[in-house]
Amino acid sequence: MTNVNAVEYPVPQPVVGRGALFVEHRLKSPKVSESAYIAPTAVLAGDVTVGPHSRVLFGAVITAEGGPVDIGRDCVVMENAVVRGVPGQETRIGGGVVVGPQAHLTGCVIEGGSRIATGAIVFNGARVETGAEVEFNAVVYVNTVVPARTSVPMGWFAGGQPAELVAPGDSERIRAIMGSLDYPGTVFGAGAGALMPDIARRYSRGLALHQRDHILPDERHVLVRADPG
């Protein structure tokens, strides 16, 4: 019987995120713990880190658009959720966080033990503190802080530091809070009087860097060895 050795027949290296779309963007590639699971139809683009035992499910998109995205350990990012990193604003999900289906997080911090329910939106510059909950279709507006263990009710608006919680029917109060939080400057880096065609043009030019992206084959997915915990 012929001896088989590892030099002639090397053991294949483990692959993380087999079949998922890993994209090198702005010369950065996603890094995923070996114990994490990335579903085959998920997308990870650019400077994205996924921690140990976390799960990114089908159709979810985690994209670093000029700012890194850091997802901690034991997190679940559910179907069709979007997590977007942007320049100048930290994008981080702490340990033990659940992000529900179709939730949308941009340039924000979700501290550990929090829950972002289905369809909820957390905008740029916002922080959801430890153990807080943002319920179904609720909105956490730009530059808002949701205090620890606070629950933003279903469909409600949260704005300010600390967040004031406003029922969806109180449009006048919502507009008053929005006005002081500088959505155009925070999200687009534009003044309050900027016109949407100018904003769209600037935004489009930034996104043009995707034309230089590279889709990584499974064997080039960057695997990070998990710590013993």
C-alpha positions in Angstrom: 0.0 0.0 0.0 1.4 3.4 -0.9 1.8 5.9 1.9 -0.1 9.1 1.6 1.4 12.3 3.1 0.2 15.8 3.7 2.7 17.3 1.3 1.4 15.4 -1.8 -2.2 15.4 -0.7 -2.8 18.3 1.6 -6.0 18.5 3.8 -8.3 21.1 2.3 -8.5 24.2 4.5 -11.9 24.9 6.1 -14.1 27.4 4.3 -16.3 29.9 6.1 -19.4 31.3 4.3 -19.4 28.7 1.5 -21.5 30.0 -1.3 -22.0 33.4 0.3 -21.0 36.6 -1.6 -17.8 38.0 -0.1 -16.7 41.2 -1.8 -13.3 42.9 -1.6 -14.2 46.6 -1.4 -11.8 49.5 -1.0 -9.0 46.9 -0.8 -10.6 45.4 2.3 -12.1 41.9 2.6 -14.6 40.5 5.2 -13.1 38.5 8.1 -15.3 35.9 9.7 -14.7 33.7 12.8 -14.4 30.0 12.0 -17.4 29.2 14.3 -19.7 31.7 12.6 -22.3 30.8 10.0 -22.8 32.9 6.9 -25.8 31.8 4.7 -25.2 31.1 1.0 -27.3 34.1 -0.1 -25.8 36.6 2.4 -23.5 39.4 1.2 -20.5 40.7 3.1 -18.6 43.6 1.5 -15.4 45.4 2.5 -14.1 45.9 6.0 -16.6 43.6 7.9 -15.7 41.5 10.9 -18.1 38.8 12.2 -17.3 37.3 15.6 -17.5 33.8 17.1 -20.7 31.9 17.0 -22.6 34.6 15.2 -25.1 33.9 12.4 -25.8 35.9 9.3 -28.9 34.5 7.6 -30.3 34.4 4.1 -30.4 37.6 2.1 -28.7 39.7 4.8 -26.3 42.4 3.6 -23.4 43.7 5.7 -21.5 46.3 3.8 -18.7 48.6 4.8 -19.2 51.8 2.7 -16.1 53.7 3.8 -16.3 52.7 7.4 -15.8 49.3 9.1 -18.6 47.1 10.5 -17.9 45.0 13.6 -20.3 42.3 14.6 -19.6 40.7 18.0 -20.0 37.2 19.2 -23.3 35.2 19.5 -25.2 37.7 17.3 -27.9 36.8 14.8 -28.5 39.0 11.8 -31.7 37.7 10.3 -33.1 37.4 6.8 -32.8 40.5 4.5 -31.5 42.8 7.2 -29.0 45.5 6.2 -26.0 46.7 8.2 -24.1 49.6 6.6 -20.8 51.1 7.7 -20.2 54.7 6.7 -17.3 57.2 7.0 -16.9 59.0 10.3 -19.5 57.0 12.3 -18.8 53.8 14.3 -20.8 50.8 13.1 -20.7 48.1 15.8 -23.0 45.4 17.0 -22.1 44.1 20.5 -22.3 40.5 21.7 -25.6 38.7 22.1 -27.6 41.0 19.8 -30.5 39.9 17.6 -31.2 41.9 14.4 -34.6 41.0 13.0 -35.6 40.4 9.4 -35.6 43.5 7.2 -34.1 45.7 9.9 -31.8 48.5 8.6 -28.8 49.8 10.6 -26.5 52.5 9.3 -23.5 54.0 11.0 -24.8 53.2 14.5 -23.8 51.3 17.6 -26.0 48.5 19.1 -24.6 47.6 22.5 -24.7 44.0 23.8 -27.8 42.2 24.7 -30.1 44.4 22.6 -32.8 43.4 20.2 -33.7 45.2 16.9 -37.0 43.8 15.8 -38.4 43.2 12.3 -38.4 46.2 10.1 -36.9 48.6 12.6 -34.5 51.4 11.4 -31.5 52.7 13.4 -30.0 55.8 11.7 -26.5 57.3 11.5 -24.8 58.4 14.7 -27.4 56.6 16.9 -26.5 54.4 19.9 -28.8 51.7 21.4 -27.5 51.0 24.8 -27.1 47.7 26.6 -30.3 45.5 26.8 -32.5 48.0 25.0 -35.2 46.9 22.5 -36.3 48.6 19.3 -39.6 47.0 18.4 -41.2 46.2 15.0 -41.0 49.1 12.5 -39.8 51.6 15.1 -37.3 54.3 14.1 -34.3 55.5 16.0 -33.4 58.8 14.4 -29.9 60.2 13.7 -27.7 61.2 16.7 -30.1 59.6 19.1 -29.2 57.6 22.3 -31.7 55.0 23.4 -30.8 54.4 27.1 -30.1 50.9 28.5 -33.0 48.6 28.9 -35.4 51.0 27.2 -38.0 49.7 24.8 -39.0 51.7 21.8 -42.6 50.6 21.1 -43.8 49.1 17.9 -43.9 51.8 15.1 -42.8 54.6 17.4 -40.2 57.3 16.8 -37.1 57.8 19.1 -35.1 61.0 18.8 -32.7 63.0 21.0 -30.1 62.4 23.7 -31.6 60.7 25.7 -34.3 59.5 23.3 -37.8 61.0 23.5 -40.3 58.3 22.5 -43.1 59.6 20.3 -46.2 57.8 19.1 -46.5 57.6 15.3 -49.6 59.9 15.2 -47.8 62.9 16.7 -46.3 64.2 13.5 -45.7 67.7 14.9 -43.6 66.6 17.8 -41.7 64.2 15.5 -40.9 67.0 13.1 -39.8 69.3 16.0 -37.3 66.7 17.3 -36.0 65.9 13.8 -35.2 69.5 13.1 -32.5 69.7 15.8 -30.7 66.5 15.0 -29.3 67.5 11.6 -30.2 64.6 9.3 -28.7 66.2 6.1 -25.3 66.9 7.8 -25.2 63.5 9.6 -26.2 61.3 6.7 -24.9 63.2 3.7 -22.5 65.7 5.0 -24.6 68.4 3.5 -26.1 71.7 4.8 -29.8 72.0 5.6 -30.4 73.8 2.4 -28.7 71.3 0.1 -30.8 70.2 -2.9 -31.4 66.5 -3.4 -29.9 66.4 -6.9 -26.6 67.7 -5.4 -26.8 65.2 -2.5 -27.5 62.3 -4.9 -24.6 63.3 -7.2 -22.1 63.3 -4.2 -23.5 60.0 -2.9 -23.3 58.4 -6.4 -19.7 59.4 -6.8 -18.8 57.7 -3.5 -20.6 54.5 -4.4 -18.7 54.5 -7.8 -15.8 52.8 -5.9 -17.8 49.6 -6.1 -16.8 49.5 -9.8 -13.4 48.3 -8.5 -14.8 45.5 -6.3 -13.7 41.9 -6.5 -15.9 39.0 -5.7 -13.9 36.5 -3.7 -14.1 32.8 -4.4 -14.9 30.5 -1.4 -11.2 29.5 -0.9 -10.3 33.2 -0.4 -12.8 33.9 2.3 -10.8 35.1 5.3 -11.3 32.8 8.3 -10.4 34.0 11.8 -9.6 31.3 14.3 -12.0 31.5 17.2 -10.9 32.0 20.8 -11.5 29.1 23.2 -14.7 30.7 24.6 
